[in-house]
Amino acid sequence: MPLSGYLCSLDFLGGWPLSFYLFGGLSVLWFIVWLFVVYDTPESNPYITTEEKDYIQTMTGQYDHTPRRNIPWKSLATSLPLWAILVTNCGQSWAFYTQLIELPTYMKNILHFDIEQLQVVPSLGFIAVALVGCNREAVTLLLVVTGAFGGAVYAGNQMNHMALSPHYAGTMYGITNAASNMCGFLAPYAIGLLINGRETLDQWQKVFYIAAAVNIAGSIFYALFASATEQPWSYQSQEDKKIDTRTERDIEPELCEFV
């Protein structure tokens, strides 16, 4: 984000398109590296040590003889804890895309920041930003301070998929992430309808209040219905459950060996 502001000020390749070309190109390069260094399983990784492979298999319950799992789509669709993750992700994404896409416009047109000065990672302090109005220093400070707390979601609801089912965490994350990313076009569209050429502080305050309300509502729903317990549909059979529910005594030698 700090570099994007500078790139937008350049005349080279039209200025703002340059940030898309640069970071898009870097993403392609990253993906090429990913293809060569990332493997689906410990068994298929030619660089992994035998000790590391055995440790991963023991700790995660992944064994060579484990049959391919059928995804329990009906159970996923009716899982309230999974819906809790999806709803809160959507609320957080609405806030995230509001700050990512619209806050630079607010800071430029209302606070009259230069585009090179937008080097601040916006955050969830929409209500506070709305209340301080045109105080540039207070808005900047609020975005910096509250932005520091934004990363907490990655250790919270973003990791909750693993708690519900280690076997289907990837599938669940795909579902919730796809739903939440729909806010990438819904939030800007709704904000565009609300602003509609009326670049006033009052209209922008409504934008921030709506983003805060959506985000808080999603968080409340998550607090009420989320779970950190592995769900019954995570197991294919009782034997499967026996494999996965190892006691601390069973895994203690492995832990001691690798400490």
FITISE-768185 format. One record per residue (C-alpha): residue in three letters; x, y negated, z negated. Coordinates in steps of 0.001 Angstrom, whole numbers, plus 500000, padded with zeros to 6 digits. Layout:
BEGIN
ALAXYZ ...
***
This chain:
BEGIN
MET500000500000500000 PRO502778497456499328 LEU504340498257502708 SER500997498063504545 GLY500530494427503555 TYR503903493579505051 LEU503259495567508235 CYS499961493761508774 SER501805490445508816 LEU504081491470511692 ASP503485490809515382 PHE504981494158516387 LEU502332496530517861 GLY499575494187516779 GLY500435494109513081 TRP497744496107511263 PRO497703499019513788 LEU501373499545512933 SER500473500792509434 PHE498258503471510989 TYR500913504509513503 LEU503634504697510867 PHE501788506601508150 GLY499906508751510647 GLY503207509726512237 LEU504748510496508856 SER501747512714508064 VAL502307514677511284 LEU505961515176510399 TRP504980516273506900 PHE502539518813508363 ILE505240520264510623 VAL507506520754507607 TRP504556522304505723 LEU504105524924508458 PHE507653526173507975 VAL508107526016504200 VAL504665526953502776 TYR503343530522502642 ASP499951531987501786 THR501174534528499249 PRO504304535228497199 GLU504777538435499216 SER505005536549502523 ASN507564534031501263 PRO511048535192502355 TYR512808532768499993 ILE511133533711496718 THR513061535750494162 THR511748539084492953 GLU511492537765489395 GLU509460534741490451 LYS507154536830492625 ASP506496539328489833 TYR505861536495487392 ILE503311534789489668 GLN501507538056490355 THR501358538952486686 MET500150535566485516 THR497504535052488200 GLY496225538604488530 GLN497218538825492198 TYR498304542324493167 ASP499076543947496476 HIS496190546398496056 THR493605543707495282 PRO490866543970497956 ARG489868540985500039 ARG487197539012498229 ASN483872538025499685 ILE483041534419498852 PRO479855534309496693 TRP478229531443498587 LYS474891531738496792 SER476557531627493383 LEU478621528627494414 ALA475552526790495698 THR473649527367492448 SER476536526725490041 LEU475716523684487911 PRO479345523232486718 LEU480444523130490363 TRP477750520562491114 ALA479065518554488171 ILE482503518421489805 LEU480966517493493156 VAL478836514690491726 THR481635513104489720 ASN484002513401492697 CYS481476511531494825 GLY481184508798492194 GLN484936508439491956 SER485294508425495729 TRP482692505689496052 ALA484755503573493659 PHE488008504575495329 TYR486916503688498845 THR485379500459497621 GLN488704499425496181 LEU490764500853499032 ILE488798499360501928 GLU486856496395500552 LEU488967494898497755 PRO491595493527500164 THR488769491650501925 TYR487497490315498600 MET490952489224497502 LYS491581487523500835 ASN488227485776501392 ILE487202485031497798 LEU490478484804495883 HIS492401483515498934 PHE495345485853498563 ASP497713486105501498 ILE497643489558503129 GLU501289490132502134 GLN500353489618498481 LEU497899492581498372 GLN500393494971496814 VAL498325496024493933 VAL496738499435493684 PRO493039498705492888 SER491299500641490163 LEU488064501316488359 GLY487746497942486629 PHE484953496701488887 ILE482765495330486120 ALA485640493382484603 VAL486699492125488038 ALA483170490892488661 LEU483008489120485304 VAL486265487211485633 GLY485104485753488925 CYS487731483740490816 ASN490472483997488215 ARG493239485417490415 GLU495642486276487606 ALA492973488049485549 VAL491752490084488553 THR495298491148489421 LEU496061492120485812 LEU492832494123485501 LEU493554496045488691 VAL497057496903487528 VAL496112497959483989 THR493006499974484827 GLY494670501456487889 ALA497101503233485589 PHE494202505369484340 GLY493013506429487792 GLY495415509349487942 ALA493715511016484973 VAL491125512574487306 TYR493791514874488757 ALA494393516480485390 GLY490653516546484642 ASN487861517268487085 GLN490225517842490007 MET491763520801488173 ASN488394522029486900 HIS487998524230489991 MET490738526505488661 ALA488967526881485336 LEU485668527903486931 SER487267530485489194 PRO490954530885490021 HIS489993533151492928 TYR487742530647494698 ALA489333527373493587 GLY490444526553497119 THR486990527124498562 MET485344525055495832 TYR487826522234496265 GLY487113522228499989 ILE483394521839499271 THR483704519080496671 ASN486422517233498566 ALA484402517261501796 ALA481343515916499982 SER483275513206498173 ASN485031512067501332 MET481664511325502903 CYS481796508248500693 GLY484654507129502914 PHE482057505909505400 LEU478977505632503167 ALA480506503115500746 PRO481840500710503414 TYR478561500992505335 ALA476484500142502255 ILE478819497282501348 GLY478608495951504886 LEU474816495875504636 LEU475017494118501277 ILE477560491479502289 ASN476321491052505880 GLY478357487917506494 ARG477580486412503079 GLU481087486123501645 THR480077484761498256 LEU481187485630494744 ASP477618486589493823 GLN477355489152496633 TRP480745490635495826 GLN479794490975492171 LYS476893493167493297 VAL479371495347495187 PHE481460495863492067 TYR478457496527489825 ILE477117499148492243 ALA480500500875492465 ALA480789500902488676 ALA477246502252488270 VAL477766505059490799 ASN481058506039489211 ILE479722505963485638 ALA476613507942486612 GLY478792510633488165 SER480976510755485068 ILE477954511126482780 PHE476602513969484922 TYR479987515658484704 ALA480173515237480928 LEU476736516844480553 PHE477060519817482895 ALA480760520561483451 SER482377523688482079 ALA485900524909481428 THR484833528567481234 GLU485468531005484071 GLN482122531790485654 PRO480645535327485863 TRP480555535218489679 SER484327534754489668 TYR484677538503489112 GLN483930541031491836 SER483561543908489396 GLN484071544901485782 GLU487412546424486734 ASP488345543124488308 LYS487487541404485049 LYS489679543770483101 ILE492633542933485340 ASP492193539186484951 THR491431539032481224 ARG494887539885479932 THR495634539225476279 GLU498443537002475055 ARG500196540118473897 ASP500138541511477445 ILE501843538470478943 GLU504126537543476039 PRO507142539570477323 GLU506915537781480694 LEU506730534388479023 CYS509692535140476798 GLU511716536490479692 PHE511396533322481751 VAL511707530736478932 
***
